[in-house]
Every structure is written in C-alpha cells, then in structure tokens.
Amino acid sequence: MGSTLTKEIIASISDGSHGDPFSVLGLHEADIDGRTKLVLRAFRPEAKSATIIIGKKKYEMDRISDKGLFERVFARRKNKFNYELEIVPHKGKKFTITDAYQFDSLISDFDLQLWGEGNHHQAYEFMGAHQRTIEGVDGTHFVVTAPSADRVSVIGEFNGWDGRVHRMRKFHDQGIWEIFIPHVTEGDYYKYEIKTPVQDPPLKKSDPFAFYSELRPGTASIVTDIDSYSWSDEKWLKSRQEKQAPNQPITIYEMHIGSWKRKVGEDPDFLSYRETADQLVPYLKDLGYTHVELLPVAEHPYDPSWGYQITGYYAPTSRFGTPEDFMYLVDLCHQNDIGVIIDWVPAHFAKDDHGLRRFDGTGLFEHDDPRKGEHKDWGTCIFNYGRTEVQNFLISNAIYWCEKFHIDGFRVDAVASMLYLDYSRDEGEWVPNQYGGRENIEAIDFLRNFNDSVHHHFPGVITFAEESTSWGGVSRPTETGGLGFDFKWNMGWMNDTLSYIEKDPIFRKYHQDQLTFSLIYAFSEHFTLPFSHDEVVHMKQSMLAKMPGDDWQKFANLRLIYLYMYTHPGKNLLFMGCEFAQWAEWSESRSLDWHLLEWEKHQGVQLLIKDLNGINKEEKALHEVDFDWRGFEWIDISDADNSIISFVRRAKDPENFVVVILNFTPTVHYGYKIGVPHAGEYEVLINSDSEFYGGSNAGDNKIHAEWGDWHNQKANISITIPPLAGVILKPKS
C-alpha cells in the first residue's frame, strides 16, 4: 500500500525540517479512497521495524522512509485509542515505548493567556520540564518559549540526542512549544534543539526554566522534582514579616559559598550545600547575625564570575549539590532564626552559546541592537524588559525562589546599569528613550513590577537595591513614584567612610566632612551600610590591609570603623572574612584564611563583631528608628582637630537612647567633656579598645554625668576617650 503522505512531507519529517509534527505523527483521520480511516504514524530513526500494540493485538507498521518514518492505516474508522510501539532497532534488543504523539496539549488556556499578556508570575509551574502521569503513563512534560523558531525538539539520552524524534507542538500566538514524552524521568539529561530560519545547524540550548543543571563544563539540563522536600521552617515563615520589618535589627553576613571554606586535599574541594549549612549555621548563630546573603547561587559556567553571569536562573548551581541540598541549607538557617537573602541578577546574563543569548536565533531575551543589548564592561547581554517573555521569565523567577526555596530577600545587583540607557557608554553608543532621555523606562517599570509582585505574593520578603547613583525614591513605594525596594545600599557612605579611614590620622582633621556628610541624606532612603565583597577584591586590599599605620593602628582602625558602621543609622552588611580581619584580598578560588583565628588580635575583631551584633539586637536605640531623624542626634561634630565625633541614637521611646563617641586619632584624651541628654550614671556597653578585642584597654569603667548645658545637651560627662576607638554608653536604669 502506498503512503498517505506526499514526498515533500515525508522528506521534511525525515530530515527534521517539518515545523508541525503533531499534524503528521501520531493518530490522525485521513480520507482514503473516499472513506474516513485512521492512520497512525511514528518516526523512529533507530528502528529496523515498528509494531503497534493495542491491548493484546499487534499491527506491524509500513516503513515509508529509509530514515525511519513508519505508518499504519486501519481498514475501518475507529475512535481514538491508546497504544504502544514495539521497536526492533538496527542494533540492540527490541523495546516497547509509549508514543509521545498520542497525547493532546497539557497547557491550560489560562496559562497561555497570562503568558501572552506578560502577567504570568508562576510560569515555572508549566514551563520547563515537569514529571507527569498522563492517562496512566509516567513521563515528562516539556514547555519552552521560542517564537521565531521553525522547529523545536527535546533531545537527550532517551532519543540519542536526535532532534528529529521528539519535535514539539507550537502555540503560534504565544510562541510556546510543548511535548509530553513518556518514560523520561528524574535524572534524565536533556536540551532543546532549535531550528531557526537563519542558522544551520540547529542551536542546542539548555532549558531556561531548568530546575537543575549538569555540573560544569557540561551544559545539559536535568529533569528534577523540586516539590518533594519536607520543610521544617513553619515557625520562621510565620514570624518573617515581623522579624524583617524596618524597625527590627538586621545584620547581614555576605558570603560566597564556594570560597567560605574548602576541603583540604579532596576533589572536588567545595563543601556541599549540606556541609556548608552544618558548619555555617552554628557559626552565624554564635556571632549573632540575623541574615546571610549569598552571592548568586543560580547556575553559571565560569567560576571567576562569582555567579554574576548566569545561564540557569531557575537552577541552584550543581557545584555544591542538588536543589534539595540547597533547600536544606535554607531550612537549617530558618530553624535557627537566620534569614536567607540571595543576590539576584536581572540586569544582564551570560553570552554562552547554550544559554539565553539568541535563544531562538533572534534577540528573544536581549535587545538585538548592541547599543541596548550588550554590556561591554562585563561582556554580557542586557535583558529586553519590554518583552512579555522577559517579564514572565524574570518576575516568575523571583517568585520561584520565594515559593520553592523559601528565600527571604533579594539583593538586586547592578540596578544603576538598568536605570540608565547611557550607563558606562560614550556618546553615540546608546539610544535615548522615546522622550529623548537617558532613563530606561522599560527597566524602571520592570523593577516596580518586580517589587510589587514579590511583596504581593510574599509579604515580609525584603528587597535591596545595589544602586550607586542619586536616583530618587529607590526605597519608596511604587504608588508614590518610587521603585518599591525595601532598602538601598548606601554606596556613598561606604565610599566616603573608606576614603576617610584609609588616610593617615594626621590628615583626618581636614576631611571630617567625609564622616558627617552621610547624615545630610541618611533618611532620604532606607539604607543598608555595606562593606561588601566588591571592596576587598581587584587590588583594593582587604579591610584590614586598607587601614593605615602599624599593626596596632590597623587593628584599632578596623575595630573603630566597624563600631561606627553599627551605630550609624541603617542596617549593616559585612562580607565574609572581614569579621576576623583577613589580611589577604578575597579570591573565589580558595578558602578564607581561617588559621588567622589562632591569633588573639583576629579573635578580638571577631569577638567585637559578635558583641556588636548582640548590642544591635538588644538595644532598640540602635535599630528601631533607623530611617527617621527622631532616631539620631548629633552631639558634637566640630572637634575636627582631634577627629572626634559624638552623637545620640534613640529608640521609638526617646528616653531609650545610647551615646556614641568616636576618636579617629591614636591619642588618648583624658577628662574630655561631652554633652549628654541626662545626668546620672552611665555604663559602657562597648569600648572597641577593650583588651578583650585586642586593644590597649584605655577608657573609663564608671561614668557619671552632671547637670549642666554642654553641646546643646542638658548634662555633661568628663571621659577618658581611648585611642582610635569608639565607645557606646547607656544611662543606667
């Protein structure tokens, strides 16, 4: 019997060029000799013969192409039926499979509508690879977006990585492709093979929505169930909104998982997520941190990128284990009242061929115009925020980390590069917006949408902007014209403070304004004060090495600047290794220098951080009113000659206060008179020059304030101010 297909269709199925395989393969009605019959077709290039199994009956198929296209015409019309295929391969043993082309679409109209609108906030629930049982058959449902593709196939070990075998069904209006492939299961490797109108051979791409990826340098995606982990953090999640409110203490330990600690003499030498969790959580709990912030954990191919050049936005990197292993880390943090913040990178993505770049042969995720679509500084692509696919992809990604991994916050990287079309570009290298300005209107809308969506779906999850310019309203609500972030990194404070502290104390009196300038704008945003990874790399030196003077002065300066950070209005962030005064710059390729803790001076800095974290939690005056003038009052900033400043921090109850005195010279000042709010006895909460921290132990233990106006205060004290040190005083109750 001759084939029911034309030679052209047979050829296009055989060579993989046919764009609508579901119209050909599987079970179809056909008008043959004036009668409606059923025709079943299958393409199995490895098969020498193919047989249809329906119940206990078998029907041998006709081979109509030497490339592996088979067909069977049933003599009379029947209703649709389920069947299996018995394949006798050219090599190996025969096997039985369920044909992928007997299944209808599994995508709901609602998903298609939301995707088409760009409003799908949980696209990960249907995009990507999901294990399903359909009509009693176990398999995996694959969905991907590739609007400009002529053909998209799922390839993997299950089909010999042959793109002709499992070609997908296209929804033309939304640019989505799908297929349910029986027998594909947990742990199977796969990619998408994408035939474009302009590129040959076809592209081979990792799944943008993959939940797990092959360990680098491999680039395949892995079918993974991420819904089977049993969480034990209900108590944390119920209290999260209260614990992460602006009036609560937030002290953040920023870390890079791959270089916090390493195994000695083992390959691989990384700690796994679980091993990291078991050592990190007791460490953070002992030091009193409220949060840990992780440099990007999403999949990335290049270790020295630190995770900031991503190829797999939905996959925790396989360097350290599985998605469930990462869940364990988050879960253990939560069980110990430690929130987890992740660095999130919607500003740009890696150019690697297997990733998002030119995904369907066009600028699907990025701008085609390099003046808009390329970061020359970083060698990366810029997302096209105006596309519905990008809105769906990125907003869903943020929701995904919150829902599936219980993430408590996002530090959004490189926000300034998103806001400005001319960011790090010379004249002629950028395209103005429709109004002729330099603002990226689509990126601004995206950031507002991101913040509104995260806060709507997960009240209490907090967002931080790494925004280095004077853009107004970064941490103001979107309904008032702000970007909607909860906090903004105070890069101005960081730069001014480091510039000041790196100067020899002899010259600091000429630069006291660098210490005081931040209070001019301190309450214009909700600020976080960061000494981050960016300040201890690329020849910038470690925090300790930045300090001027001999070893004594270096350690004293470092302790002083940490006390200043903890008492300045705002939340606090410190990068790993800085808490014990690492000498060397940070490198992603090695462990921190933990052996330094054998020395008392390094132990002392670590103990100071522990005590500062404790004081920050205990004293409402140091955290309850961080973002309002009512929580801060200068006592004296006029003594530039001695480089001394002093101020009051207040809680919501103004009678609950502490006094902070900072001396930025290596001189002890005896009987130094300072105004304070009330007379009476004061206790020293912390003296950074204490012998417990490695200091000289100068200063007073007992302090008494007398009534009498001084520095616009009602009372005053005469105090011994220790050298290169800060003290925190509190009136005794």
Secondary structure as GFF3:
##gff-version 3
##sequence-region A 1 733
A	DSSP	alpha_helix	7	15	.	.	.	ID=ss1
A	DSSP	three_ten_helix	21	23	.	.	.	ID=ss2
A	DSSP	beta_strand	26	32	.	.	.	ID=ss3
A	DSSP	beta_strand	35	43	.	.	.	ID=ss4
A	DSSP	beta_strand	47	54	.	.	.	ID=ss5
A	DSSP	beta_strand	57	60	.	.	.	ID=ss6
A	DSSP	beta_strand	62	63	.	.	.	ID=ss7
A	DSSP	beta_strand	69	74	.	.	.	ID=ss8
A	DSSP	beta_strand	84	89	.	.	.	ID=ss9
A	DSSP	beta_strand	95	97	.	.	.	ID=ss10
A	DSSP	three_ten_helix	100	102	.	.	.	ID=ss11
A	DSSP	alpha_helix	109	117	.	.	.	ID=ss12
A	DSSP	three_ten_helix	123	125	.	.	.	ID=ss13
A	DSSP	beta_strand	128	134	.	.	.	ID=ss14
A	DSSP	beta_strand	137	145	.	.	.	ID=ss15
A	DSSP	beta_strand	151	156	.	.	.	ID=ss16
A	DSSP	three_ten_helix	157	159	.	.	.	ID=ss17
A	DSSP	beta_strand	169	171	.	.	.	ID=ss18
A	DSSP	beta_strand	176	182	.	.	.	ID=ss19
A	DSSP	beta_strand	189	195	.	.	.	ID=ss20
A	DSSP	beta_strand	203	205	.	.	.	ID=ss21
A	DSSP	beta_strand	221	222	.	.	.	ID=ss22
A	DSSP	alpha_helix	234	243	.	.	.	ID=ss23
A	DSSP	beta_strand	251	255	.	.	.	ID=ss24
A	DSSP	alpha_helix	257	260	.	.	.	ID=ss25
A	DSSP	alpha_helix	273	287	.	.	.	ID=ss26
A	DSSP	beta_strand	291	294	.	.	.	ID=ss27
A	DSSP	beta_strand	298	299	.	.	.	ID=ss28
A	DSSP	three_ten_helix	303	305	.	.	.	ID=ss29
A	DSSP	beta_strand	312	316	.	.	.	ID=ss30
A	DSSP	three_ten_helix	318	320	.	.	.	ID=ss31
A	DSSP	alpha_helix	323	335	.	.	.	ID=ss32
A	DSSP	beta_strand	339	344	.	.	.	ID=ss33
A	DSSP	alpha_helix	370	373	.	.	.	ID=ss34
A	DSSP	beta_strand	374	375	.	.	.	ID=ss35
A	DSSP	beta_strand	380	381	.	.	.	ID=ss36
A	DSSP	alpha_helix	388	405	.	.	.	ID=ss37
A	DSSP	beta_strand	409	412	.	.	.	ID=ss38
A	DSSP	alpha_helix	415	419	.	.	.	ID=ss39
A	DSSP	alpha_helix	441	457	.	.	.	ID=ss40
A	DSSP	beta_strand	462	465	.	.	.	ID=ss41
A	DSSP	three_ten_helix	478	480	.	.	.	ID=ss42
A	DSSP	beta_strand	487	489	.	.	.	ID=ss43
A	DSSP	alpha_helix	491	501	.	.	.	ID=ss44
A	DSSP	three_ten_helix	505	511	.	.	.	ID=ss45
A	DSSP	alpha_helix	513	516	.	.	.	ID=ss46
A	DSSP	alpha_helix	518	521	.	.	.	ID=ss47
A	DSSP	beta_strand	527	531	.	.	.	ID=ss48
A	DSSP	three_ten_helix	533	536	.	.	.	ID=ss49
A	DSSP	alpha_helix	543	546	.	.	.	ID=ss50
A	DSSP	alpha_helix	551	567	.	.	.	ID=ss51
A	DSSP	beta_strand	571	575	.	.	.	ID=ss52
A	DSSP	three_ten_helix	578	580	.	.	.	ID=ss53
A	DSSP	three_ten_helix	594	598	.	.	.	ID=ss54
A	DSSP	alpha_helix	600	618	.	.	.	ID=ss55
A	DSSP	three_ten_helix	620	622	.	.	.	ID=ss56
A	DSSP	three_ten_helix	629	631	.	.	.	ID=ss57
A	DSSP	beta_strand	632	636	.	.	.	ID=ss58
A	DSSP	beta_strand	644	650	.	.	.	ID=ss59
A	DSSP	beta_strand	657	663	.	.	.	ID=ss60
A	DSSP	beta_strand	669	676	.	.	.	ID=ss61
A	DSSP	beta_strand	680	687	.	.	.	ID=ss62
A	DSSP	three_ten_helix	691	693	.	.	.	ID=ss63
A	DSSP	beta_strand	703	710	.	.	.	ID=ss64
A	DSSP	beta_strand	713	721	.	.	.	ID=ss65
A	DSSP	beta_strand	725	731	.	.	.	ID=ss66
###
